[in-house]
């Protein structure tokens, strides 16, 4: 069966923007995005806009409009978020069966997250996002929790026979164990859900030189915005070995807590949240196998080797959750103490 995106031709994109009164000059370029289809479209005056065509049947119009309202609230507080333009009084439009939005183009590069100043700066802006995020709740968008990200994903994968038989029993066993451990950690460390960016990895932050006007970080792509614990928007920005991650997180928190206090018990949720994302990602991939771009982007998905790798990662996550659920709450109490400890080591 043909996938809906096969009907999204360049002519459809250009006609949709032209119907909004935008003077497109016929040039467009597909940007890196798999979940949705995103294009840079040139206008007659040499300017460019970014058109985002939402994946059909993923979000309702109400859920998309909640995303747009969140972006507007952030921009209203002068937080550098790239949100959709209001054209003819609306941010959400429809053409040829697709919902789409149009945003200004913003340049930038991935931030240097090994730079102390950059980490603190990013931490401050994430805190400002959360200050706005905690003021209201999403009425229609989902919450990131054990049920929505792990249990529902596990059940969908098993019900649709996605996992090869030679790996299914072992994967199910480790997945169930990981969910059980994560459940215990969540129960022991309760948190408050706020509106989040939801997918705050380095690729969704554009950095412009600080010697330019409005230089620094710009946040993009609220497509995964949802309710959840604040720490979710921080842990995906750290990488490396344990010492590196601890140091990076301490710097993010140094900046973050200049603007908003973090409930330190949420530090114990980092490994459970990583586990939830691991399970959810496999289901996310499996649900998109009919996308015409799937083979190009994810040719490695679905083999026995892939699932063997997932089993190994679930084993590691079980160990990590058991070891670190209590350690994080005391490990990052102050940046200065951490620096001294690292120097002594």
Residue, then its C-alpha position, 0 to 999 in steps of 0.5 A: x500500500x502506498x504511504x501517505x507521504x508518497x503524495x507529498x510531491x514538491x508541487x504539493x509543497x509549493x502550491x500549499x505555500x503559494x495558496x497562503x500568499x507566500x511568493x515562492x520562487x520554485x526552489x525547495x530543499x528537503x531538510x533532515x527530518x524523518x518523523x515529519x517532512x520538512x523543507x526549506x523553501x525560497x521566496x522571491x525576495x531571497x528570504x527563506x521559510x521552513x515548511x513542516x508537513x506533519x506525519x499523518x495520523x500522529x497528532x490531532x489538530x488540537x495537539x499540534x495547536x497545543x505545541x504552537x501555543x507552547x512555542x508562542x508562550x516561550x517566545x512571548x517570554x523572549x526565550x529563543x524558540x523557533x515557532x511557527x508563523x501566524x499566516x492569515x491569523x493561523x499557525x496550522x494549515x491544511x493542504x492535500x490531506x496534510x497538516x502543515x506549518x511555516x516557520x522562519x529559517x534560523x541558522x546555527x550549528x550544534x552547540x559545543x557541549x564540552x564547553x563549560x560556558x555553553x553548558x551553563x548557558x543551555x541549562x539556563x534556557x532550559x530552566x526558562x522553558x520549564x518556568x513557562x512550562x509549569x504555568x499550565x498543563x497540556x490538555x490533549x498531549x500525552x505524558x511521558x511515563x512508564x505506561x506510555x513509553x515502555x509498557x505500551x511500546x512493549x505490548x505493541x511490539x509483541x502484539x504485532x510480532x515484530x521481534x524475531x522468534x529467536x530473540x523474542x523470549x529473551x528480549x521480553x524477559x529483559x524488557x519486563x525486568x527493566x520495566x519492573x526496576x524502572x517502576x520501583x525507581x519511579x515509585x521511590x522518587x516521585x516527580x511533578x510533570x510539567x510541559x517539556x520540550x520532550x526531545x531536547x538532544x543536541x540536534x534540536x539546539x542551534x548555536x549562533x556565535x555570541x558576537x552576533x545579535x541574539x547569539x547563543x542557543x536557539x531551540x527548535x522542534x517542539x514536535x515531541x512536547x509533552x508532560x513529564x519530569x523536568x530532568x527529561x530535558x537535561x539528560x539527553x545533552x550529556x554523553x561520554x563515560x560516567x565521570x564526563x556525564x556527571x561533570x556535564x550534568x553539574x554544569x547544566x544544573x549550575x546554569x539551570x538553578x540560576x533560573x529554576x530550582x530542580x527537584x534533586x530526587x529527579x536525578x535518580x530518574x535519568x537511567x529509568x528515563x533512558x530505559x523508557x526511551x530505549x524501549x519506545x524507540x524500537x516501537x517508534x521505528x517498527x511503526x514506521x516501516x511502511x514509510x518510503x524513507x525507512x529503508x534509506x534511514x534505518x536499513x539496520x532495523x529488525x534483524x536478529x542482530x538488532x534485537x540482540x543488541x537491544x537485549x544487551x542494552x536492556x541488560x546494561x540498563x537494568x544494572x545501571x538503574x539498580x546501581x545509580x538510583x540512589x547515587x545521583x541524589x547525592x552525587x551532584x549537590x554542588x558544582x564546586x564540590x564536584x570539581x574538587x572531587x574530580x581534581x583529587x581523582 
